[in-house]
Structure formats: structure tokens, C-alpha cells
Amino acid sequence: MARTRKQVAQINVVPMIDVMLVLLVIFMVTAPFINPGQVDLPSVGKTAQSPAQPLEIIIKESGEYQLRNRATGGTARVVAKSALADEIAALHRALPDQPVVIAADRNVRYEEVMNTMTLLQQAQITRIGLLARPAP
């Protein structure tokens, strides 16, 4: 009686390991020669003029409005709320790039600040900001 032999299915992985080690050595040798991508950033020259000093609207807790033009170094002067838009529009025609900031007292209602911003937008002023004191 003849015995039948079973074929054993084996995969020899030694040649594959040899190929992988050769590829690893090639990558390790060539990696230092590859330049990483560099970003060429644009350069900015110095500006000829300093940034414009803002026009400051001060809203007191008592409801009083004051206007200070920091560009002229002026002191704050009291302005009626009804005349605020006209005065700012006149100042804005003289210096159209001058920003306008609102400095409201901590206890002033937010609605009052929003009403002031609405007045400024109706006067065609686009550069509006809020002035705040940094936290200690």
C-alpha cells in the first residue's frame, strides 16, 4: 500500500524581508537629501503713516454722551445724543479713515451701546469698535 503525501503549503517570507530591508536602507540614505517644502512668505514694507487715532464716544452711567477726538488730542466734550450722529458725520467727512470706538461705562445698558452703534451705521461709518479695559 502506497502512502499519499500531503503537500504542505508554506510561504517563504525571507526574500520579502530582504527586499523590505533593502528598501528601508534606500529610504534612510536618500531622506536627508530631500528638501522639505518651504513657504515663501511675502514681505511687508513699513507704512508711511501711523494708524489713525480713533474718535471716541464715551457713554457715562448717567446717560451723558461725551466725544473725544484722539487725532487732535482734544479733551472729551459733552454732546447731546440727538446731535451725536451729526457731529460724528462731520468729523468723519474730514477724516474718512478714522475709526470710531465706543467706551461705555460698565453699568450702561447694552441696549444703549447698540443704539449708538445703529446711529453710527446710519451715518455711514463702517469702522466701529468697542473700547474695553484689559483684565488685571
CNS distance restraints for C-alpha pairs under 8 A (distance, minus, plus):
assign (resid  13 and name CA) (resid  17 and name CA) 6.27 0.50 0.50
assign (resid  14 and name CA) (resid  18 and name CA) 6.27 0.50 0.50
assign (resid  15 and name CA) (resid  19 and name CA) 6.29 0.50 0.50
assign (resid  16 and name CA) (resid  20 and name CA) 6.25 0.50 0.50
assign (resid  17 and name CA) (resid  21 and name CA) 6.16 0.50 0.50
assign (resid  18 and name CA) (resid  22 and name CA) 6.28 0.50 0.50
assign (resid  19 and name CA) (resid  23 and name CA) 6.27 0.50 0.50
assign (resid  20 and name CA) (resid  24 and name CA) 6.10 0.50 0.50
assign (resid  21 and name CA) (resid  25 and name CA) 6.22 0.50 0.50
assign (resid  22 and name CA) (resid  26 and name CA) 6.26 0.50 0.50
assign (resid  23 and name CA) (resid  27 and name CA) 6.21 0.50 0.50
assign (resid  24 and name CA) (resid  28 and name CA) 6.13 0.50 0.50
assign (resid  25 and name CA) (resid  29 and name CA) 6.13 0.50 0.50
assign (resid  26 and name CA) (resid  30 and name CA) 6.17 0.50 0.50
assign (resid  27 and name CA) (resid  31 and name CA) 5.75 0.50 0.50
assign (resid  28 and name CA) (resid  32 and name CA) 7.68 0.50 0.50
assign (resid  30 and name CA) (resid  34 and name CA) 6.92 0.50 0.50
assign (resid  52 and name CA) (resid  71 and name CA) 6.96 0.50 0.50
assign (resid  52 and name CA) (resid  97 and name CA) 7.25 0.50 0.50
assign (resid  52 and name CA) (resid  98 and name CA) 5.56 0.50 0.50
assign (resid  52 and name CA) (resid  99 and name CA) 7.18 0.50 0.50
assign (resid  53 and name CA) (resid  69 and name CA) 7.88 0.50 0.50
assign (resid  53 and name CA) (resid  70 and name CA) 5.45 0.50 0.50
assign (resid  53 and name CA) (resid  71 and name CA) 4.84 0.50 0.50
assign (resid  53 and name CA) (resid  98 and name CA) 6.70 0.50 0.50
assign (resid  53 and name CA) (resid  99 and name CA) 7.29 0.50 0.50
assign (resid  54 and name CA) (resid  69 and name CA) 6.80 0.50 0.50
assign (resid  54 and name CA) (resid  70 and name CA) 5.80 0.50 0.50
assign (resid  54 and name CA) (resid  71 and name CA) 6.68 0.50 0.50
assign (resid  54 and name CA) (resid  98 and name CA) 5.81 0.50 0.50
assign (resid  54 and name CA) (resid  99 and name CA) 4.85 0.50 0.50
assign (resid  54 and name CA) (resid 100 and name CA) 5.35 0.50 0.50
assign (resid  54 and name CA) (resid 101 and name CA) 6.41 0.50 0.50
assign (resid  55 and name CA) (resid  67 and name CA) 7.45 0.50 0.50
assign (resid  55 and name CA) (resid  68 and name CA) 6.03 0.50 0.50
assign (resid  55 and name CA) (resid  69 and name CA) 4.64 0.50 0.50
assign (resid  55 and name CA) (resid  70 and name CA) 5.92 0.50 0.50
assign (resid  55 and name CA) (resid  71 and name CA) 7.34 0.50 0.50
assign (resid  55 and name CA) (resid  98 and name CA) 6.89 0.50 0.50
assign (resid  55 and name CA) (resid  99 and name CA) 6.21 0.50 0.50
assign (resid  55 and name CA) (resid 100 and name CA) 4.67 0.50 0.50
assign (resid  55 and name CA) (resid 101 and name CA) 6.20 0.50 0.50
assign (resid  56 and name CA) (resid  67 and name CA) 5.84 0.50 0.50
assign (resid  56 and name CA) (resid  68 and name CA) 5.06 0.50 0.50
assign (resid  56 and name CA) (resid  69 and name CA) 6.19 0.50 0.50
assign (resid  56 and name CA) (resid  70 and name CA) 7.18 0.50 0.50
assign (resid  56 and name CA) (resid 100 and name CA) 5.88 0.50 0.50
assign (resid  56 and name CA) (resid 101 and name CA) 4.99 0.50 0.50
assign (resid  56 and name CA) (resid 102 and name CA) 5.91 0.50 0.50
assign (resid  56 and name CA) (resid 103 and name CA) 6.87 0.50 0.50
assign (resid  57 and name CA) (resid  65 and name CA) 6.98 0.50 0.50
assign (resid  57 and name CA) (resid  66 and name CA) 5.82 0.50 0.50
assign (resid  57 and name CA) (resid  67 and name CA) 4.82 0.50 0.50
assign (resid  57 and name CA) (resid  68 and name CA) 6.54 0.50 0.50
assign (resid  57 and name CA) (resid 100 and name CA) 7.44 0.50 0.50
assign (resid  57 and name CA) (resid 101 and name CA) 6.22 0.50 0.50
assign (resid  57 and name CA) (resid 102 and name CA) 4.83 0.50 0.50
assign (resid  57 and name CA) (resid 103 and name CA) 5.97 0.50 0.50
assign (resid  57 and name CA) (resid 104 and name CA) 7.96 0.50 0.50
assign (resid  58 and name CA) (resid  65 and name CA) 5.74 0.50 0.50
assign (resid  58 and name CA) (resid  66 and name CA) 4.92 0.50 0.50
assign (resid  58 and name CA) (resid  67 and name CA) 6.23 0.50 0.50
assign (resid  58 and name CA) (resid  68 and name CA) 7.81 0.50 0.50
assign (resid  58 and name CA) (resid 102 and name CA) 6.09 0.50 0.50
assign (resid  58 and name CA) (resid 103 and name CA) 4.76 0.50 0.50
assign (resid  58 and name CA) (resid 104 and name CA) 5.66 0.50 0.50
assign (resid  58 and name CA) (resid 105 and name CA) 7.84 0.50 0.50
assign (resid  59 and name CA) (resid  63 and name CA) 6.44 0.50 0.50
assign (resid  59 and name CA) (resid  64 and name CA) 6.00 0.50 0.50
assign (resid  59 and name CA) (resid  65 and name CA) 4.87 0.50 0.50
assign (resid  59 and name CA) (resid  66 and name CA) 6.53 0.50 0.50
assign (resid  59 and name CA) (resid 102 and name CA) 7.54 0.50 0.50
assign (resid  59 and name CA) (resid 103 and name CA) 6.28 0.50 0.50
assign (resid  59 and name CA) (resid 104 and name CA) 4.56 0.50 0.50
assign (resid  59 and name CA) (resid 105 and name CA) 6.16 0.50 0.50
assign (resid  59 and name CA) (resid 108 and name CA) 7.45 0.50 0.50
assign (resid  60 and name CA) (resid  64 and name CA) 5.24 0.50 0.50
assign (resid  60 and name CA) (resid  65 and name CA) 6.42 0.50 0.50
assign (resid  60 and name CA) (resid  66 and name CA) 7.97 0.50 0.50
assign (resid  60 and name CA) (resid 104 and name CA) 6.33 0.50 0.50
assign (resid  60 and name CA) (resid 105 and name CA) 5.43 0.50 0.50
assign (resid  60 and name CA) (resid 108 and name CA) 7.07 0.50 0.50
assign (resid  61 and name CA) (resid 104 and name CA) 7.89 0.50 0.50
assign (resid  61 and name CA) (resid 105 and name CA) 5.70 0.50 0.50
assign (resid  61 and name CA) (resid 106 and name CA) 7.74 0.50 0.50
assign (resid  61 and name CA) (resid 107 and name CA) 5.95 0.50 0.50
assign (resid  61 and name CA) (resid 108 and name CA) 5.22 0.50 0.50
assign (resid  63 and name CA) (resid 108 and name CA) 7.85 0.50 0.50
assign (resid  64 and name CA) (resid  78 and name CA) 7.19 0.50 0.50
assign (resid  64 and name CA) (resid  79 and name CA) 7.74 0.50 0.50
assign (resid  64 and name CA) (resid  80 and name CA) 7.64 0.50 0.50
assign (resid  65 and name CA) (resid  78 and name CA) 5.84 0.50 0.50
assign (resid  65 and name CA) (resid  79 and name CA) 5.50 0.50 0.50
assign (resid  65 and name CA) (resid  80 and name CA) 6.44 0.50 0.50
assign (resid  65 and name CA) (resid  81 and name CA) 6.49 0.50 0.50
assign (resid  66 and name CA) (resid  76 and name CA) 5.74 0.50 0.50
assign (resid  66 and name CA) (resid  77 and name CA) 5.21 0.50 0.50
assign (resid  66 and name CA) (resid  78 and name CA) 4.33 0.50 0.50
assign (resid  66 and name CA) (resid  79 and name CA) 5.43 0.50 0.50
assign (resid  67 and name CA) (resid  76 and name CA) 5.27 0.50 0.50
assign (resid  67 and name CA) (resid  77 and name CA) 5.44 0.50 0.50
assign (resid  67 and name CA) (resid  78 and name CA) 6.43 0.50 0.50
assign (resid  67 and name CA) (resid  79 and name CA) 6.54 0.50 0.50
assign (resid  68 and name CA) (resid  74 and name CA) 6.12 0.50 0.50
assign (resid  68 and name CA) (resid  75 and name CA) 5.73 0.50 0.50
assign (resid  68 and name CA) (resid  76 and name CA) 4.34 0.50 0.50
assign (resid  68 and name CA) (resid  77 and name CA) 6.55 0.50 0.50
assign (resid  69 and name CA) (resid  73 and name CA) 6.35 0.50 0.50
assign (resid  69 and name CA) (resid  74 and name CA) 5.63 0.50 0.50
assign (resid  69 and name CA) (resid  75 and name CA) 7.44 0.50 0.50
assign (resid  69 and name CA) (resid  76 and name CA) 7.64 0.50 0.50
assign (resid  70 and name CA) (resid  74 and name CA) 6.17 0.50 0.50
assign (resid  79 and name CA) (resid  83 and name CA) 6.75 0.50 0.50
assign (resid  79 and name CA) (resid  84 and name CA) 6.26 0.50 0.50
assign (resid  80 and name CA) (resid  84 and name CA) 6.15 0.50 0.50
assign (resid  81 and name CA) (resid  85 and name CA) 7.78 0.50 0.50
assign (resid  83 and name CA) (resid  87 and name CA) 6.26 0.50 0.50
assign (resid  84 and name CA) (resid  88 and name CA) 6.16 0.50 0.50
assign (resid  85 and name CA) (resid  89 and name CA) 5.98 0.50 0.50
assign (resid  85 and name CA) (resid 119 and name CA) 6.09 0.50 0.50
assign (resid  85 and name CA) (resid 120 and name CA) 6.47 0.50 0.50
assign (resid  85 and name CA) (resid 123 and name CA) 6.30 0.50 0.50
assign (resid  86 and name CA) (resid  90 and name CA) 6.22 0.50 0.50
assign (resid  86 and name CA) (resid 123 and name CA) 7.81 0.50 0.50
assign (resid  87 and name CA) (resid  91 and name CA) 6.27 0.50 0.50
assign (resid  88 and name CA) (resid  92 and name CA) 5.87 0.50 0.50
assign (resid  88 and name CA) (resid 120 and name CA) 7.88 0.50 0.50
assign (resid  88 and name CA) (resid 123 and name CA) 7.85 0.50 0.50
assign (resid  89 and name CA) (resid  93 and name CA) 6.19 0.50 0.50
assign (resid  89 and name CA) (resid 123 and name CA) 5.90 0.50 0.50
assign (resid  89 and name CA) (resid 124 and name CA) 7.90 0.50 0.50
assign (resid  89 and name CA) (resid 125 and name CA) 7.81 0.50 0.50
assign (resid  90 and name CA) (resid  94 and name CA) 6.70 0.50 0.50
assign (resid  91 and name CA) (resid  95 and name CA) 6.41 0.50 0.50
assign (resid  92 and name CA) (resid  96 and name CA) 4.91 0.50 0.50
assign (resid  92 and name CA) (resid  97 and name CA) 7.75 0.50 0.50
assign (resid  92 and name CA) (resid  98 and name CA) 6.97 0.50 0.50
assign (resid  92 and name CA) (resid 125 and name CA) 7.53 0.50 0.50
assign (resid  97 and name CA) (resid 127 and name CA) 7.92 0.50 0.50
assign (resid  98 and name CA) (resid 127 and name CA) 7.58 0.50 0.50
assign (resid  99 and name CA) (resid 127 and name CA) 4.91 0.50 0.50
assign (resid  99 and name CA) (resid 128 and name CA) 6.06 0.50 0.50
assign (resid  99 and name CA) (resid 129 and name CA) 7.55 0.50 0.50
assign (resid 100 and name CA) (resid 125 and name CA) 7.95 0.50 0.50
assign (resid 100 and name CA) (resid 127 and name CA) 6.14 0.50 0.50
assign (resid 100 and name CA) (resid 128 and name CA) 4.93 0.50 0.50
assign (resid 100 and name CA) (resid 129 and name CA) 6.27 0.50 0.50
assign (resid 101 and name CA) (resid 128 and name CA) 5.64 0.50 0.50
assign (resid 101 and name CA) (resid 129 and name CA) 4.50 0.50 0.50
assign (resid 101 and name CA) (resid 130 and name CA) 5.22 0.50 0.50
assign (resid 101 and name CA) (resid 131 and name CA) 5.96 0.50 0.50
assign (resid 102 and name CA) (resid 113 and name CA) 7.62 0.50 0.50
assign (resid 102 and name CA) (resid 128 and name CA) 7.71 0.50 0.50
assign (resid 102 and name CA) (resid 129 and name CA) 6.29 0.50 0.50
assign (resid 102 and name CA) (resid 130 and name CA) 4.87 0.50 0.50
assign (resid 102 and name CA) (resid 131 and name CA) 5.72 0.50 0.50
assign (resid 103 and name CA) (resid 130 and name CA) 6.26 0.50 0.50
assign (resid 103 and name CA) (resid 131 and name CA) 4.90 0.50 0.50
assign (resid 103 and name CA) (resid 132 and name CA) 6.92 0.50 0.50
assign (resid 104 and name CA) (resid 108 and name CA) 6.39 0.50 0.50
assign (resid 104 and name CA) (resid 113 and name CA) 7.13 0.50 0.50
assign (resid 104 and name CA) (resid 131 and name CA) 7.69 0.50 0.50
assign (resid 108 and name CA) (resid 112 and name CA) 7.00 0.50 0.50
assign (resid 108 and name CA) (resid 113 and name CA) 7.78 0.50 0.50
assign (resid 109 and name CA) (resid 113 and name CA) 7.03 0.50 0.50
assign (resid 110 and name CA) (resid 114 and name CA) 6.30 0.50 0.50
assign (resid 111 and name CA) (resid 115 and name CA) 6.13 0.50 0.50
assign (resid 112 and name CA) (resid 116 and name CA) 6.29 0.50 0.50
assign (resid 113 and name CA) (resid 117 and name CA) 6.29 0.50 0.50
assign (resid 114 and name CA) (resid 118 and name CA) 6.18 0.50 0.50
assign (resid 115 and name CA) (resid 119 and name CA) 6.29 0.50 0.50
assign (resid 116 and name CA) (resid 120 and name CA) 6.33 0.50 0.50
assign (resid 117 and name CA) (resid 121 and name CA) 6.22 0.50 0.50
assign (resid 117 and name CA) (resid 128 and name CA) 7.55 0.50 0.50
assign (resid 118 and name CA) (resid 122 and name CA) 6.17 0.50 0.50
assign (resid 119 and name CA) (resid 123 and name CA) 6.33 0.50 0.50
assign (resid 120 and name CA) (resid 124 and name CA) 6.64 0.50 0.50
assign (resid 120 and name CA) (resid 125 and name CA) 5.54 0.50 0.50
assign (resid 120 and name CA) (resid 126 and name CA) 7.93 0.50 0.50
assign (resid 120 and name CA) (resid 128 and name CA) 7.82 0.50 0.50
assign (resid 121 and name CA) (resid 125 and name CA) 5.30 0.50 0.50
assign (resid 121 and name CA) (resid 126 and name CA) 6.57 0.50 0.50
